[in-house]
Amino acid sequence: MAEKINSKTTRIYAIGDIHGRLDLLEQMIGEIGRDMDTYHGDGLTVTLGDYVDRGPDSRGVLDCLARNPFATPYIPLKGNHEELLERFLRDPSFGTSWRRLGGLETLNSYGISVAPLMTGKGYEAAADKLQTVIPPAHAKFLESLKVSLDGGKYFFCHAGIRPGIPFERQTEQDLLWIRGEFLNSRLDFGKIVVHGHTPVEEPEILPNRINIDTGAFATGRLTCVVLEGDQRRFLYANSRGNEGSLGLK
């Protein structure tokens, strides 16, 4: 069952995939704070998952989010990369896959040497070390993550939904991982799905979904959609001087 937003909430800030970019997250926190300074209603911030991997400071991102740095109440959702981290801790042999998906950057941010893993060794030792160095606040934050949020006319999740399946019957696997069937669907889902997971050069606004994953770890651009009634606008955090490209057409 998806968590539900308080019916009194009139402005929602939803932030796309952060992937270890603490610098961009801190900018976005400031942008939301300034935006709320001129607003006298109820607000809520939602992050759509993928806090870890690929970028340089996964630890810093979790440290920041675990204490709710936003000027509003805050609901963090789970991404598939949080699931990858959990899987590595349960089964260190999964490191053979995780290291190719950004796991080395996460381990490095916790001060764990990744040199043995780069040669296909030392996964169990790295998992044991990670278990000991993850602060309790980080573990509690990761355990608290929801997989979806019902926001009235909007439905928030990391990856998307399986078309034709009621929201309350969506599986965690689809909410965290789905791509093709969801992205290619033109069905009216009954709510507009706000998601990340699939990087795009610019926010993607379609009648049935809004994609706000602008590939922050590669592009240096983190996106937040501001939803207020039928109004939609965007806030951006951009790195200075090292913007990259996703190489998308």
C-alpha positions as CSV (number, residue, x, y, z in Angstrom):
1,M,0.0,0.0,0.0
2,A,1.4,3.4,-1.0
3,E,1.9,6.0,1.6
4,K,-0.5,8.9,1.1
5,I,0.2,12.6,1.2
6,N,-1.7,14.8,3.7
7,S,-4.7,16.2,1.9
8,K,-3.8,19.7,3.2
9,T,-0.5,19.7,1.3
10,T,-0.8,22.1,-1.5
11,R,2.8,22.3,-2.9
12,I,5.1,19.3,-3.5
13,Y,8.7,19.3,-4.4
14,A,9.9,16.1,-6.1
15,I,13.6,15.6,-6.7
16,G,15.1,13.1,-9.2
17,D,18.0,10.7,-8.9
18,I,20.9,12.2,-6.8
19,H,23.5,9.4,-7.2
20,G,26.1,10.7,-4.8
21,R,26.1,14.3,-5.9
22,L,26.0,16.0,-2.5
23,D,27.1,19.3,-4.2
24,L,23.9,19.4,-6.3
25,L,21.7,18.2,-3.4
26,E,23.0,21.1,-1.2
27,Q,22.2,23.5,-4.0
28,M,18.7,22.1,-4.4
29,I,18.1,22.3,-0.6
30,G,18.8,26.1,-0.9
31,E,16.6,26.5,-4.0
32,I,13.7,24.9,-2.2
33,G,14.3,26.9,0.9
34,R,14.2,30.2,-1.1
35,D,11.1,29.0,-2.9
36,M,9.3,28.3,0.3
37,D,10.3,31.7,1.8
38,T,7.6,33.4,-0.3
39,Y,5.0,30.8,0.2
40,H,2.5,30.6,3.1
41,G,0.9,27.2,2.4
42,D,1.8,23.6,3.3
43,G,4.7,22.0,1.4
44,L,6.3,18.6,1.1
45,T,9.6,17.4,-0.4
46,V,9.8,13.9,-1.9
47,T,13.0,12.3,-3.2
48,L,12.6,9.6,-5.8
49,G,15.5,7.3,-4.8
50,D,18.9,6.4,-6.1
51,Y,20.9,8.4,-3.5
52,V,24.0,6.1,-3.7
53,D,26.4,4.8,-6.4
54,R,28.1,6.5,-9.4
55,G,28.6,9.9,-8.0
56,P,31.5,10.8,-5.6
57,D,29.8,11.2,-2.2
58,S,27.0,8.6,-1.5
59,R,27.9,8.8,2.2
60,G,27.5,12.6,2.3
61,V,24.1,12.4,0.5
62,L,22.8,9.8,3.0
63,D,24.2,11.9,5.9
64,C,22.4,14.9,4.6
65,L,19.0,13.3,3.8
66,A,18.9,11.3,7.1
67,R,18.4,14.6,9.0
68,N,15.8,16.1,6.7
69,P,17.6,19.2,5.5
70,F,14.6,20.6,3.7
71,A,12.4,23.6,4.6
72,T,9.3,21.2,4.5
73,P,8.3,17.9,5.8
74,Y,10.1,15.2,3.8
75,I,9.3,11.7,2.5
76,P,12.2,9.7,0.9
77,L,11.4,6.9,-1.6
78,K,13.5,3.9,-2.4
79,G,15.4,3.5,-5.7
80,N,16.9,0.4,-7.3
81,H,20.4,1.4,-6.2
82,E,19.4,1.3,-2.6
83,E,18.2,-2.2,-3.3
84,L,21.6,-3.0,-4.9
85,L,23.4,-1.8,-1.7
86,E,21.2,-3.9,0.5
87,R,21.7,-7.0,-1.7
88,F,25.5,-6.6,-1.5
89,L,25.3,-6.5,2.3
90,R,23.3,-9.7,2.3
91,D,25.3,-11.4,-0.4
92,P,28.9,-10.1,-0.9
93,S,29.3,-12.1,-4.1
94,F,26.8,-9.7,-5.7
95,G,29.7,-7.3,-5.7
96,T,30.8,-8.7,-9.1
97,S,27.7,-6.9,-10.5
98,W,27.4,-4.0,-8.2
99,R,30.9,-2.8,-8.9
100,R,29.9,-2.2,-12.5
101,L,26.8,-0.2,-11.4
102,G,28.5,2.4,-9.2
103,G,29.1,0.4,-6.1
104,L,32.8,1.1,-6.0
105,E,32.1,4.8,-5.7
106,T,29.8,4.1,-2.8
107,L,32.4,2.0,-1.0
108,N,35.0,4.6,-1.6
109,S,32.8,7.3,-0.1
110,Y,32.8,5.2,3.2
111,G,36.6,5.0,3.1
112,I,36.8,1.4,2.0
113,S,39.6,0.4,-0.4
114,V,38.2,-0.7,-3.7
115,A,41.5,-1.8,-5.2
116,P,40.9,-5.6,-4.5
117,L,37.4,-5.4,-5.9
118,M,38.7,-3.9,-9.2
119,T,40.5,-7.2,-9.6
120,G,37.5,-9.3,-8.7
121,K,38.6,-10.0,-5.1
122,G,37.7,-9.0,-1.5
123,Y,33.9,-8.7,-1.8
124,E,33.2,-10.4,1.6
125,A,35.8,-8.2,3.4
126,A,34.3,-5.1,1.8
127,A,30.8,-6.0,2.8
128,D,31.9,-6.8,6.4
129,K,33.7,-3.4,6.6
130,L,30.7,-1.6,5.1
131,Q,28.5,-3.1,7.8
132,T,30.7,-1.7,10.5
133,V,31.2,1.8,9.1
134,I,27.7,2.7,8.0
135,P,26.4,5.0,10.7
136,P,23.2,4.0,12.5
137,A,21.4,7.0,11.1
138,H,22.2,5.9,7.6
139,A,20.9,2.4,8.2
140,K,17.8,3.7,9.8
141,F,17.2,6.0,6.9
142,L,17.6,3.2,4.4
143,E,15.3,0.9,6.3
144,S,12.6,3.7,6.4
145,L,12.3,4.1,2.6
146,K,8.9,3.7,1.0
147,V,8.5,2.4,-2.5
148,S,5.7,4.7,-3.6
149,L,3.6,7.7,-2.5
150,D,0.0,8.5,-3.4
151,G,-0.2,12.3,-4.0
152,G,-3.8,12.6,-5.1
153,K,-3.6,13.3,-8.8
154,Y,0.1,12.3,-8.8
155,F,1.7,9.0,-7.9
156,F,5.4,9.0,-7.0
157,C,7.8,6.1,-7.4
158,H,11.4,5.5,-8.5
159,A,11.0,3.7,-11.9
160,G,7.3,3.6,-12.9
161,I,4.4,1.3,-12.8
162,R,3.2,-1.7,-14.8
163,P,0.4,-0.6,-17.1
164,G,-3.0,-2.1,-16.5
165,I,-2.3,-3.0,-12.8
166,P,-4.0,-1.0,-10.1
167,F,-1.7,1.2,-8.0
168,E,-2.3,-0.8,-4.9
169,R,-1.2,-4.0,-6.6
170,Q,2.0,-2.7,-8.1
171,T,5.1,-4.9,-7.1
172,E,8.2,-3.5,-5.6
173,Q,10.2,-5.0,-8.4
174,D,8.3,-2.9,-11.0
175,L,8.2,0.3,-8.9
176,L,12.0,0.1,-8.6
177,W,13.1,-1.4,-11.9
178,I,10.5,-1.1,-14.7
179,R,11.3,0.6,-18.0
180,G,10.1,-0.4,-21.4
181,E,6.5,-1.4,-20.7
182,F,5.9,1.7,-18.7
183,L,7.9,4.2,-20.7
184,N,6.2,3.2,-24.0
185,S,2.7,3.1,-22.6
186,R,0.2,5.8,-23.6
187,L,-2.5,4.6,-21.2
188,D,-4.2,6.9,-18.8
189,F,-3.0,5.6,-15.5
190,G,-5.6,7.5,-13.5
191,K,-2.9,9.5,-11.9
192,I,0.2,11.2,-13.4
193,V,3.2,9.1,-12.4
194,V,6.2,11.2,-11.3
195,H,9.4,9.1,-11.6
196,G,13.1,9.0,-12.3
197,H,15.3,5.9,-13.0
198,T,15.7,6.5,-16.8
199,P,18.0,9.5,-17.5
200,V,16.9,12.1,-20.0
201,E,18.6,15.3,-21.1
202,E,15.5,17.4,-20.1
203,P,12.5,16.7,-17.9
204,E,10.0,14.6,-19.8
205,I,6.4,15.8,-19.5
206,L,3.8,13.5,-21.0
207,P,0.0,13.2,-20.3
208,N,0.5,10.2,-18.1
209,R,4.0,10.7,-16.5
210,I,6.7,13.1,-15.7
211,N,10.4,12.0,-15.7
212,I,12.8,14.1,-13.7
213,D,15.9,12.0,-13.8
214,T,18.3,14.3,-15.6
215,G,21.4,12.1,-14.9
216,A,22.9,14.3,-12.2
217,F,26.0,12.1,-11.8
218,A,26.9,12.5,-15.4
219,T,25.4,15.9,-16.5
220,G,25.9,17.9,-13.3
221,R,22.2,18.8,-13.4
222,L,19.7,17.8,-10.7
223,T,16.0,18.5,-11.3
224,C,13.1,19.1,-9.0
225,V,9.5,19.4,-10.2
226,V,7.3,21.7,-8.2
227,L,3.6,20.6,-8.2
228,E,0.9,22.9,-7.0
229,G,-2.6,22.1,-8.2
230,D,-2.5,22.0,-12.0
231,Q,0.7,24.1,-12.1
232,R,4.1,22.5,-12.7
233,R,7.4,24.2,-12.8
234,F,11.0,23.2,-12.3
235,L,14.0,24.0,-10.0
236,Y,17.5,23.0,-11.1
237,A,20.8,22.6,-9.4
238,N,23.8,22.8,-11.7
239,S,27.5,22.1,-11.2
240,R,29.8,24.9,-12.2
241,G,32.2,24.3,-15.1
242,N,32.0,20.5,-15.3
243,E,28.6,19.8,-16.9
244,G,28.7,16.6,-18.9
245,S,26.3,14.8,-21.3
246,L,24.3,11.6,-21.2
247,G,25.0,11.1,-24.9
248,L,21.2,10.8,-25.6
249,K,19.7,11.7,-28.9
